[in-house]
Amino acid sequence: MSTTHSRRAYDHLKSKLISGELAPGSRILYGPVGKELGISATPVREAIGMLVNEGFVDLVPQLGAVVRKIEREELIELYEMREALEPYVAEKAAERMSENNLQILQQHYQAMQEITQQVLTGEIDAEELKTIKAFEEHDLAFHKTILDSCGNEIMIRTVENSHVLTRIFSTNRHRYDAELMHATCEDHERILKALLQGDAIAAQVAMRRHIRNGLEVTLHSSSTNPADRRWRR
């Protein structure tokens, strides 16, 4: 995108998509978005065009821009792509991650642990939007720190997009609770331990397990049909 306003609109909308503020099926109106940012509708239209090209938004006759909905099979394909790429990313990160990034990774893990502990003790509610947003921000940052350490720019761009797609299309598919948060932290602990030890194979195995667990949780909570709640190759 050529203009600063277009980039602002793009970043603004993508942030809302990731946070779940713009859920699948939501309309995106050019005028209100422009008014919110203090810009005209033209850069908003350009930003939405980019989101359409990236697969986040559809242009629907008589409705305009609508956040995409995703079917079960496409969701499985998305996770399968992540499973094909991210274990390799973790393997390379184990070989290349700097001490600074390892410290950052630990900080995000510890923040997720603290949120989970507060939920377990009843200090905060797992279903509060503020709690979910904080947990997901650290979760996404944890994965991004690993991704940024793999040393492959093409893979970074590809996997980063798949992360955003997963966040958008998993929004409201499952409800957060202490058990799910604890399970996520356990997965992250295994990944972190492998990376701290520089164990590429263990990092690869831990990441694959984490992605498969994520798919199982999403499928289980997104379907009322018991037969569709498990992933079948």
C-alpha positions in Angstrom: 0.0 0.0 0.0 1.3 3.4 -1.0 0.0 5.8 1.6 0.4 6.2 5.3 -3.4 6.4 5.7 -3.9 3.1 4.0 -1.3 1.5 6.2 -3.0 2.9 9.3 -6.4 1.6 8.2 -4.9 -1.8 7.4 -3.2 -2.1 10.8 -6.3 -0.9 12.6 -8.6 -3.4 10.9 -6.1 -6.2 11.2 -5.8 -5.5 14.9 -9.6 -5.7 15.3 -9.7 -8.9 13.4 -7.1 -10.5 15.6 -8.7 -9.3 18.8 -12.1 -10.7 17.7 -13.7 -7.2 17.7 -14.5 -7.9 14.1 -15.8 -11.5 14.1 -16.4 -13.7 11.1 -19.6 -12.5 9.3 -19.2 -8.9 10.5 -19.5 -6.1 7.9 -16.8 -3.5 7.6 -18.2 -0.1 6.6 -15.7 2.2 4.9 -17.2 5.5 6.3 -17.3 4.6 10.0 -13.8 3.2 9.9 -12.6 6.3 8.1 -14.3 8.5 10.7 -12.8 6.5 13.5 -9.4 7.1 12.2 -10.0 10.6 10.9 -9.3 9.7 7.3 -11.4 9.5 4.1 -13.0 6.3 2.8 -10.5 5.9 0.0 -7.5 4.6 2.1 -10.0 2.4 4.0 -11.1 0.9 0.7 -7.4 0.3 -0.2 -6.8 -1.4 3.2 -9.8 -3.6 2.8 -8.6 -4.6 -0.7 -5.4 -5.8 0.9 -7.3 -7.8 3.5 -9.4 -9.4 0.7 -6.2 -10.4 -1.1 -4.8 -12.0 2.1 -8.0 -14.0 2.6 -9.3 -12.3 5.7 -12.3 -10.5 4.1 -14.8 -11.1 1.3 -16.5 -8.6 -0.9 -20.2 -9.6 -1.0 -22.7 -8.1 -3.4 -25.1 -5.6 -1.6 -23.2 -6.1 1.6 -19.7 -4.9 0.8 -16.8 -6.0 2.9 -17.5 -8.9 5.2 -15.1 -10.8 7.5 -14.8 -14.3 6.1 -16.3 -17.3 7.7 -14.4 -20.6 7.5 -15.7 -24.1 7.1 -14.4 -27.1 9.1 -12.4 -28.5 6.2 -10.7 -25.2 5.5 -9.9 -24.8 9.2 -8.3 -28.3 9.2 -6.3 -27.4 6.1 -5.0 -24.2 7.9 -3.8 -26.2 10.9 -2.3 -28.8 8.6 -0.3 -26.1 6.9 0.8 -24.8 10.3 1.8 -28.3 11.3 3.9 -28.7 8.2 5.8 -25.4 8.8 6.0 -24.5 12.4 7.8 -27.6 13.8 10.5 -26.8 11.2 10.5 -23.1 12.5 10.9 -24.3 16.0 13.7 -26.6 15.0 15.6 -23.8 13.3 14.8 -21.4 16.2 16.4 -23.9 18.6 19.6 -23.6 16.6 19.5 -19.8 16.0 17.6 -18.1 18.8 19.5 -15.3 20.5 19.8 -14.9 24.3 17.7 -11.8 24.1 14.9 -13.6 22.3 15.1 -16.4 24.8 14.5 -13.9 27.6 11.6 -12.4 25.7 10.1 -15.8 25.2 10.4 -16.5 28.9 8.7 -13.2 29.7 5.7 -14.0 27.5 5.5 -17.5 29.0 5.6 -16.2 32.5 2.9 -13.6 31.7 0.6 -16.4 30.5 1.4 -18.4 33.6 0.5 -15.4 35.8 -2.8 -14.9 34.0 -3.6 -18.6 34.3 -2.8 -18.6 38.0 -5.1 -15.6 38.6 -7.9 -17.4 36.8 -7.3 -20.5 38.9 -7.5 -18.5 42.2 -10.5 -16.6 41.0 -8.8 -13.2 41.0 -9.9 -12.7 37.4 -12.5 -14.2 35.1 -11.3 -16.3 32.2 -14.2 -15.2 30.0 -13.6 -11.4 30.5 -12.6 -9.8 27.2 -9.6 -8.1 28.9 -8.3 -11.4 30.2 -8.7 -13.2 26.9 -7.0 -10.3 25.0 -4.0 -10.3 27.4 -3.6 -14.0 27.3 -3.9 -14.1 23.5 -1.5 -11.2 23.0 1.2 -13.1 25.0 0.4 -16.3 23.2 0.8 -14.7 19.8 4.0 -12.9 20.9 5.4 -16.2 22.1 4.9 -17.7 18.7 6.1 -14.6 16.9 9.4 -14.6 18.9 10.1 -18.2 17.8 9.1 -17.3 14.2 11.4 -14.3 14.1 14.3 -16.5 15.2 14.1 -19.0 12.4 16.1 -16.9 10.0 13.8 -17.6 6.9 12.0 -14.4 5.8 9.6 -16.2 3.3 8.6 -18.6 6.0 8.1 -15.8 8.5 5.7 -14.1 6.2 3.8 -17.3 5.4 3.5 -18.5 9.0 2.6 -15.0 10.3 -0.4 -14.9 8.0 -1.5 -18.4 9.1 -1.3 -17.2 12.7 -3.6 -14.3 12.0 -6.0 -16.5 10.1 -6.1 -18.9 13.0 -6.8 -16.1 15.5 -9.6 -14.6 13.3 -11.4 -17.9 12.5 -11.0 -19.4 15.9 -12.6 -16.3 17.6 -15.6 -17.3 19.5 -15.1 -21.0 18.5 -14.1 -21.9 22.0 -14.5 -20.4 25.4 -11.4 -19.8 27.6 -11.3 -21.4 31.0 -8.5 -22.3 33.5 -8.1 -25.8 32.0 -7.5 -24.6 28.5 -5.1 -21.8 29.7 -3.2 -24.3 31.8 -3.0 -26.8 28.8 -1.7 -24.0 26.6 1.0 -23.1 29.2 2.0 -26.7 29.5 2.5 -26.9 25.7 4.5 -23.7 25.8 6.6 -24.9 28.7 7.7 -27.9 26.6 8.6 -25.7 23.7 10.4 -23.2 25.9 12.4 -25.9 27.6 13.5 -27.4 24.3 14.6 -24.0 23.0 16.5 -23.1 26.2 18.4 -26.4 25.8 19.0 -25.8 22.1 17.3 -29.2 21.4 16.0 -28.9 17.9 14.3 -32.2 17.7 12.5 -31.7 21.0 11.4 -28.2 19.9 10.0 -29.7 16.7 8.1 -32.4 18.5 6.7 -30.0 21.1 5.5 -27.6 18.5 3.8 -30.3 16.5 2.0 -31.5 19.6 0.9 -27.9 20.5 -0.6 -27.3 17.0 -2.4 -30.6 17.0 -3.8 -29.9 20.5 -5.0 -26.5 19.2 -6.9 -28.0 16.3 -8.5 -30.6 18.6 -9.7 -27.9 21.0 -11.1 -25.8 18.2 -12.9 -28.6 16.4 -14.3 -29.9 19.7 -15.8 -26.6 20.7 -17.0 -25.5 17.2 -19.3 -28.4 16.4 -22.4 -29.8 17.9 -21.9 -33.1 16.0 -19.7 -35.4 18.0 -18.4 -37.0 14.8 -16.9 -33.7 13.8 -15.2 -33.0 17.1 -12.1 -34.9 16.2 -9.5 -34.5 13.5 -9.4 -37.4 11.1 -6.7 -37.6 8.5 
